[in-house]
């Protein structure tokens, strides 16, 4: 779905009609059109001829550190140095204009990176499909804020509108401070897991580790420093109930089994260095910038790495559920689309990858596998074939289709949306898998816990006047179109801030963070 082009700056007929001064026009020859548009809007007036304004611009560039960007990429020291030369009274108009254009271009580039991302997602992830819209920046209003010394207001005008961005930015500040203080303690390898009720020296390390991120509000050592405080400090080596609850919260935020036992997986998550968590937050701030176009008010959002789905209804109510997503070798894609229709009591046509890698090896061992799984063999034009007369080592262009029914892997309902990956949202005959804390188990499609409930809400909210439950009960396979399409977004977040204000770190199931983190550490794009 192509993005609607957006004008980077508002213009008016008066500004467009006024010619630019010759020195400024010459200075703009090598600049992007958007910089020229800024000066057209200002009627040719230079913007950075006051040292105080330049100082505010430099402050803004340094403040980009709080957004997960690297201030040095925008060379604030160079800007200060050149301002010292260009703003001398003896400097000619051409030199002043060149400096002014440099300052405006620097500001525009920095704020474009802040709002829409420093990197081109298509270069980091080949096959990226979601268009990044042009920036919506009113440089005139932003420069006025800087003239007044209001750096925070200027930044606020450019920050992305992506949901969750501000919470991630606050987490960036928290984790950057943790890194500055030396990180957190590492729990040593041990043969036995730490269990509730244990008394062990490692429990004190566990307390310090959780206190570092704010999971424990009061440490025993803190209370010891303030004997008048009316609190009873826990014994530092005792794995008591309060610490158990803190560990369970940590486990839930890291998609681990929340049993309160510090075993190998929980210990591994606790021992991820603070600097690595900080880099993960920076990577997800960049993802938020890529997705910063204004989303529809009501939509279905699939959090692939978090393995959750959320539907925001037109009345403001939010529905959420667990999902099962693609396993590492068969990833669920990142895309935007719209849910257009449902398939009730679906049959299942085996996709090419599953046919080649999963089903054919089993059928070669025993063609009776097909009957056991209620599958039929078809030609491309739909004629049925006898599976016992096919050379399964050279089957040709056969199609395998599983009939609708209780064993069908799509369950009773499929929610369909246009895409090039043959993926969809669907029911499942094995709901017990939703109880697993990590659920990257499918071949790319998204299994949804409670998908029929979601389907009923979509019917109601789009004015689709059909009885979904009754239609499913007939057992008949049919397609039903929604009266109105519903926006759908499939995104990949390895860090998000949820309830409690602390970030949730998810397994990078498709190993996408390293490339993004490395690209952010490299030279900036223009």
Phi, psi and omega in degrees: 000115185289143178283142176286124181301138180242136174290130183295328181221146173289146178229163176228162184296327180296314180297320182294332185276347187266122180290153179273148175301148185301313179302322179290318179300319178294320181293335183273356187302322182263008184264157177297152179304330183293331176289317177300320180299325178298314181287329174299316180296328179276003180068027178086001180284133177291152189251339192233049182258014179234132184297329178295320178294318178297321178298322178293321177297317178297321176299319179298317180298320178293327181290346177297342175303325180285351179259003182086008175262169183253107183306324182299337178298338184253006171051058180297327179295321177297320180297316177298317182296315182289330176297323179300328179273314190288338184261011173291148184299332184277354185282140183283170185296326182295316180294321177298318181294319180298317178295318182299317180294321177301314181296317180294319179296320178297314179299314183295318179296316181297316183285330173296316176297322179295319186274323187240359177110142179281334185248155171275114184300330179294335178277330177282318182235093177306137182093002176302133188249344187274117180293139175266116184291160175298153182293150173249091184234126172261089184296332179297311179295324180293317179292328176296321177297320179292323177301327179274003180076017184263076184296318181298319179293322179297317178295320181299329179292339186250347184299148179294151180270008182300133179300131178092353183296312184297323179293320176296323180296320177294323176295325177302314180297318180298311184286330175296321178293322177299317179296318180299327181276004176103008178082209182230164182291152179259132177278128184289157173298146180208154183286321183255146176288153171280127183237154178308134180095346180296152170240116189201149179298331180292339179296322178297320176297319179299318178300313181297321180297314182286327177294329182300329182258003178089011179285333174244123184281329184230125174260154180301321181296324180296316182294325180298331179284343184232077187296342181278349181291132184278055178231145176264117182288138175291152175296124190299333183261003182262125179277083187270180187297321179298320178290323177301315180296323177296319178295319179296321176298316177301316180298318180295320181290344180246017175058045176246160177297124187271066182259358180076003179266128179268087177262195185302318183289316179294318179298320179298319179292321178296329186268002173299128184299148179301323180297325178290320176296322178298316179297324178295319178297316178301318180298320182283334170296321177295318176301320179298323179293323178297331187254028192271008171293151183294119181279162175297155181295320178241135187194165172255126180242127177253118177265097191295307182293325178281347175057046177224154173236146180222136175240119175265115186278162180301333181274005179094346177294146179240130177249136182226155178200165175280153178224165171244129184242181184294142176289166187307321180281350182223070191291147168287131185285164170260125183196166170242138178204197175222138175285122187251323183202166179248151166246121181262140183048059189286149161278169180231114174271121187295120180296157185304317183295315180293322178300311185290316190266334186247309191277314184303316178303325180286320180293325178297325177287325183201103178300343177294347176305324183295314180294322180298331182252018174058040180253146174242156180253129184233153168280166179303334179264012169096005179279139183279141182241157175275116184296337182280351179254012182254136171280102187286354171276337175223071189282347184074208187266051179282157176241133174254131182227132178261133181293158174295148179155182187295339181263357182295130184294346178270355180069220186255353187208137174235133173257119189252147178211144181298131174193164183265009186248002181058038178249160181199171174265138182204169177283177178210147175275359181237069183293344181298336181294339179293342180283346178288140181292330177238128194228045174271083193232348188268183177261021176125327177287168185247113174273133188242124174290126181074032185295332179291321174299317176299318179299319179297320179295320179294321175301311184295317187283341179258002181073027178275103190276072177222154177268097185299314182298317179294321179293321178294322183298337179292338182080357183277138176280125179203158174257139177230121180278143173287145177294335178214133181292150182243126179300141181228135180229126174250112183237165184231106181240122175264356171213129177216154176257123182241214181299140178096348175083357178262147182289145173260123178258125184253152174302137177277077192297334180252012175055047182264342182293318185304318180295320181290317180297319179294320180294322178294333179279349181273185181293148182287156173274158180293000000 
